[in-house]
Amino acid sequence: MRQKNHWILLTVALACTYLIWGSTYLAIKYAIESFPPFFMVGLRFSIAGGLLYCILRRLGHAAPTRLQWRGAALVGLLLPVLGNGTVSNVQLHVSSSVAALAIATAPIWMAIFSSLWGHKISRQEWLGIAIGLVGIVLLNTRGSLQGDWHSASLLMFAAACWSLGSVWSKHLTMPQGLMGAASQMLCGGLIALLFSLAFSEQWPTQVSARSWSAIAFLILFGTMITFSAYHWLLHHVRPLVASSNTFVNPVVAFVVGVWFADEQIHRMEYVALAVILVGVFLVLTASKEALPEEQIV
């Protein structure tokens, strides 16, 4: 029964990261129509993290220790701020589908950073990394990012930060269960607000209905639900499997962007998507170890 429950939770968690996070790229685009990027990220994660933290404390969960808060702050800096915040900033200049396509390289970064903690990169993973990099080159030389090496570099930086934080989080002292996700969200949100102040972002005086709807979707579905699901995955499966959402997110982002925002996709971007996904597929299937090291469900 425990094994069956694990697979049910695994399926639900992956479905959340696949479908909901794939649609958040368009939601971010709508949100930053009114909210500046880092302020939007700070608002999104601090509210979601604060709500979840209060709910968990009300249910009797212990407050994180000082050491656990430090670990949560490090992960919050890498994932919500440098990862999501950088992507949100770049989406001021590129489409949501192209941003999702570049972030599809996350499993490749996962393989590289996992090697810092003893994971030996196999030949198949090296092949996948090489193919994925070819896809990025195609995207940067023939697609919407042609000549825009600044945006391309920032998206690669965001993917690398997200991946480093994801891998590192398994080795940091962190609160157990959902309290770990709540503390990471809360810390990341507060740090993002500090970034917003440091960059002198102009906080909005008027917000469109579409931006309010987008931020509400991001807080409830994109953060409270899906970030918690991702946190669960990181502690129950290999980081490369947990990050497999980036295998599907570009496809979902492409469909959502074209259907709901009339985004234009260049032919070379489809080619780059196919090449990147081949590389990601090779990385993700290099090991059959998709089950957790400990069956804790």
N, C-alpha and C positions, 0 to 999 in steps of 0.2 A: 504493500500500500504506500509506503514511504517513497519507493521508486516511482510509482505512478503519480503521486502528488508532485514529486520533483519535475517530472516531464510536463505536467499541466502548468505549473508555475513557470517553467522554462518557456513553454509555448506562448503563454500570455505575456510574459516579460519581453520576449523577442518581438511579438506582434506590436506591442506598444512602441518599442524603439524603431521598428521598421516603418510603421504607418504614421504614427503621430509625429515622430521627429522628422519624417520625410516631408510632412506638410508644414512644419514650423518655419521653414525657410521663407515661404510666402507670407506667413503670419508676421515674421520679423520685418519683412519688406513693408507691410502695411503699418506695423507699429512704429517704425522709424520715420514714417511720414510726419508724425507729430512729436515723437520722443527722440532726443539725440541718443546715439547707440549705447554708450556706457550707462547713461541714466536709465534707459529702458532695461538693460540687463540688471542693473542694481535694483530697480523697482520690481522686476519679475522675480528675481531669486530671493531678495530679502523678504518680500511678502509671502512667497511660497514657503520658504524655509521657516519664517517666523510662525506661520499658521501651523505647519506640520510639527514644529518644535513644541508649540503650546498644546497641541492635541496630544502628543506623546507624553508630555509632562503631566497633563491632566489624567492620562491613563496609567500613570504610575511609573513611567520609565525614568531611570536615573539621569541626572544632568551630566554632561561630559566633564571629565577632569581637565585640568589645565593642559596636560600633555595631549589629550584627545582634541581639545580645541586647537592646539597648534597644528596637529595633523590635518584637521578639517580646514584650517585656514590655508595651508599649503595646497591642498587639493582644490579648494575654492578659488584660489588665485589662478591655478593652471587650467581648470575646466571652465567654470562660468565666465571668468574675467578675460584671461588671455586666449582661451579657446572661443567661447561663444561671443564674447565682447568684440574680439578682432573680426570675426565673421560678420557680425552685425555692422561694424564700421565699414567693412569692404562692400557690403550690400548697398551702401549709398551710391556706389558706382557701377556695380555689376548686377546681373539678374540673379534671382534666387536659385534657379536651376544650375547656373554656372558655379555659384558658390558651393552648392551641394556636391557638384561634380569634383571640385578640387578637394573637398573634405573626404572624398572617397578613398584618399590615400592613407587614412588613419590606420587601417590594419597593417600597412607596410611599416609605418612608424612604430606600431605596437611590436612588431617582430624585432625591430632594431633595439628598442628600449628594453624589451624583455631579456635580451642577451646580457644586459647589465646585471641582471639578477640570476644568471646561470642558465638561461635558455639558450641552447645551441641552435643557431640558425642553420636549417638544413639546405641542401642544394635546391629543393623545390621552392623553399621560401626565398632564397637568393634569386632564383629565376623569376618568381612573382614580383619581387622588389624591382628587378631590372625592367620587366615589362610594364609595371605601373609607372615607373619613371619615364618610359617612352611615351606613355599616354599623356603625362603631364607636359612633356615637351611639345607634343602635338597640340594640346590645348593652348599652350602659350605662344605658339608660332602660327597657328592657322585659325583658331577659334576667336571667341569674344575677348579673350585676354591677350590677343595678339599685340605685342609691343607694350602691354601694360604689366611690366615686370614687377612694379611696386605692389599692385593688387595680388598678383600671383604669389609673390614672396610672402605677403601677409597671410594669405590663405594657407600656404604651406606651413608657416609659423603657427597658425591656429591649430592645424591638424597635429603638428608635432607636440604642442603644449597639451592638447587634449589627450593625446596618447601617452605622454609621459606621466601626466596626472593619473590616468586610469591604471597604468601599470604600478606606479609608485604607491597608490592608495592601498594596495594589498600588503604593503610592507611597512606602513605607518601605523602608529597607535591610533585607533579610531573607535568611536562608540559603536556598539553592536546594533545590527538591524537598521530599521528606518531612522533611528536617531543619528546614525552616521550620515545618511543622506540629508537629513534636516540640518545638521550642523554645517555640512559642506555648502548647502544652498545659502544658509544664513550668512556664513562668513564670506562666500563669494559675492553675494548681493551687497553687503556692506563695503567690501573692497572695491566693487565696481562703482559705487556711489562716490568713493574717494577719488577714483580715477576720473569720474565725471567732473568733480570739482577741480582736480589738478589740470585737466584739459580745458577748463573754462567753458564747458558745454552750456549752452543757453537752455535752461529748463523751460518747458512749454507753458504758455499762458492760456492757449486754446488747444483743445484736442478733438480731432474728428471722431465721429461715431465708429468709423472703420478701425481707427487706431485703438479706441477703447475696447472694441470687440476682439481685436488681435491680441492686446496685452492680457485680456481676461483668458483667452484661449491658451496663451503661453504660460500664464501662471498656473492654471488648473491642470490642463492636459500636458503641456510641453515640459512642465517643471515638477509639480507635486506628484503627478502620476508617473510620467515617463522617466524623469531623473531618478526617482525611487526604484523603478524597475531596472534601470541601468546599474544602479548601485548594488542591487540584489545579484544581477548577473556577474558583476565583477568579483563577487565573493563566492560564487557557486560554479563558475565555469572559467575556462582559460580566457585571458584578456582578449585574445584574437577572436574568440567566439563571441564574447560580449560586444566587441566592436563590429560584428558582422552586419549591424544595422547600416553601416556605410556602404555595404554591398547593394542595399535596396533603396536607401534614402535618395540617391540621385535619380533613380527611376521614378519614384513617387514625386519628387520635387519637379522633375521634367513634366510629368502629367499634370500636376496641380498648377504649375506655372503657365503651361500652354492653355489649359482649359479655363482657368479662372482669371488669369492676368494677361492673356494674349502675348506671352513672352515668345520672342523669336529665337529659334535654335538653329545654329549653323550646321551644315552637313558634317563638317569636320568635328564638331562637338559630339555628335553621335559616334563617330569613329573613335574619338578620344575616350568616350564613356565605355565603349566596348573593350578597348585595349586596357584601360585601368581596371575594369571589372574582371578581366581575365587574370591580371596580376593579383588582384585581391583574392580571387577564387583559389589561386595556387597557394597563396599564403594561408588562407583559412583551412584548406584541406590538407595541409602538410602533415598534420597530426590528427588522428582519430579520437584524441582524448577530449571529448566534449563534455564529459561528466565531471562533476566537482571532485576535488581531492577528498573531501569529507562530505558524506551524504547528510547535510544539515538542512532540513526543510521544516 
